[in-house]
C-alpha cells in the first residue's frame, strides 16, 4: 500500500470498491500511474467479507455472484489472483403456503407444471425471449453509450456513430422483439409477466427480480427493466446462473486489488477524500480527510454521482445543469441487510431438513400481490409489516465462513423506506425491524430464531454511512428510464467524463448501472485511455 503524496499521478481514484479497482487495474496495465484512495480500512466497497460475530464471516453487503463480467475476470486473471466461484446447486427456492417452487437447470419446467401445464409449456419460449434481450444488454454493457448532449452537430458525430451501431444491433432483432424490448424499458414487471403466465408462483419467481434493490411495487412502470437487468448475468460460463465466491464477495475485490497492484497501481486504505481540488475550472487532485493534497492529471470518482457533485465539490464549482440533475437524481433501494450467525441449518415447513434447496436463493414473497402490499405498507408505515426476504446460506457451499457444523445466512430484505418520515431515525428502529425480518423467516422455518447466535443489521442509513450508498441505494441511482444508458448519470456525461475537465466517473451511477459487474470501471478506463 502506497503512502506517498508527492509522486505525480496520472489518475487518482476516489473509492476502492470493485469498479474503482477494475478501473485502476486497466489503467495500470496500460502504463498509467494510478493511486486508489479508500476511506475504509479494507478495499472492496460494498463487496467485502468481514467477521460480524466471533468466528463467523460473511459478505457484509453485496452477497452473490452473477453479473461480474467474464471478460473482466479473464483480462485481469482474477482466478490466478485467488478468485474461485462455485454454482448454487439450485438457483431459487420459493416457500409457499403449503407448497414450494424450485428453480434451476433442468428443474424449473417440471416444477412449474405442478401449478400450470400451460405455464410450463410457455416457459422455454419466455426464457429464450429473455435471453435474447439479455444478450443485447451483455453486448452494450462493456461500451460507453452514445454521449448525446449539447453542442454543434460535428461534435456529436462520435455519439451519432455509436447510436448507429446500436441501431444496427437492435435491428438484428425481429420487429416483434424490438417492440417487446421497448416495452420492457417502460412497463411493469407484473404487466410483462401477466402476458406470459397465469400461475402465481412462476410470476413471483421472476417478479422478485423486478423489485430487488428497487423501492417500487412490481406494478410500477419500469420494474420490468429491473427484472431484465438481473437476467443478463452468468456464472462460470452458464448464462443466467448465480454463484458464490469462495471466501465471500471480498474474495472478488481482494483478487481485483491484487491484479491492480501487480499491474503497478498503488492503494491507500484509511484515506477518505474530503474534496476534489479544482483550479481554474479543472479537477487537479483531491484533499484527503487527513489534509493531504494529492495532485493528478485525472480524478476518477467511484462514488454515487450525487455524493460527488453535492459533497465532494463546492456548489460554485459544479455547472448549474449538473446541480439541477443531481438535485433530482433518484436514490433509495428500500433495502435492509442482515447477516446472521446460526448454530445449525434451518428446516422449512414445506420442505423439511437439509438439501440442495438450502444452497439456493430462498425467496419469501409468494405472490406479486404480496410484493405490492409490502411496498404500499412501507410507503405508509416506513417498513412493511409483511416484508420481502431473500435468504442465502452461503456456508452450505463454503465451509470457510463459519465454525464446523454452524452456518451463516444473508438476509436481503425489501421493502423499507430509505428515509423514515416524521423525523424518525433508523438508529431508533433498526432492532425492531431486524426482529421482524427474523420473525418472517421463522414463519416459513419454525425454530429459525432459536438457531440465531448473533446478527448484524444494516438499515438504509447504515448502508449509506458505511458504504456511501445514499438512501441505501445499491445501484448508486435508480434504474429508471430517465436514469439509464445515455442519461446515466445525465445527458452529456454518458462517456464517463464528468462535469469538469479532468474529472471522470467510474461507479455504478454510470452505464450500465449497479450490481457487481465491473463494467463501469472497465468502460471508464477505456474512455481515459482513448485520450
Secondary structure, 3 states (H helix, E strand, C coil): CCCCCCCCEEEEEECCEHHHHHHHHHHHHCCCCEEEECCCCCCECCCCEEEEECCEEEECCCCCECCCCHHHHHHCCCCCCCCCEEECCCCEEEECCCCEEEECCCCHHHHHHCCCHHHHHHHHHHHHHHHHHHHHHHHHHCCCCCCCCCCCHHHHHHHHHHHHHHHHHHHCCCHHHHHHHHHHHHCCHHHHHHHHCCCHHHHHHHHHHHCCCCCCCCCCCCHHHHHHHCCCCEECCEECCCEEECCCCHHHHHHHHHHHHHHCCEEECCCCEEEEEEECCEEEEEEECCCCEEEEEEEEECCCHHHHHHHCCCHHHCCHHHHHHHHCCCCCCCCEEEEEEECCCCCECCECCCCHHHHCEEEECCCHHHHHHHHHHHHHHCEEEEEEEEEECHHHCCCCCCCCCCEEEEEEEEEECCCCCCCCCHHHHHHHHHHHHHHHHHHHCCCHHHHEEEEEEECHHHHHHHHCCHHHCCCCCCCCHHHCHHHCCCCCCCCCECCCECEEECCCCCCCCCCCCCHHHHHHHHHHHCC
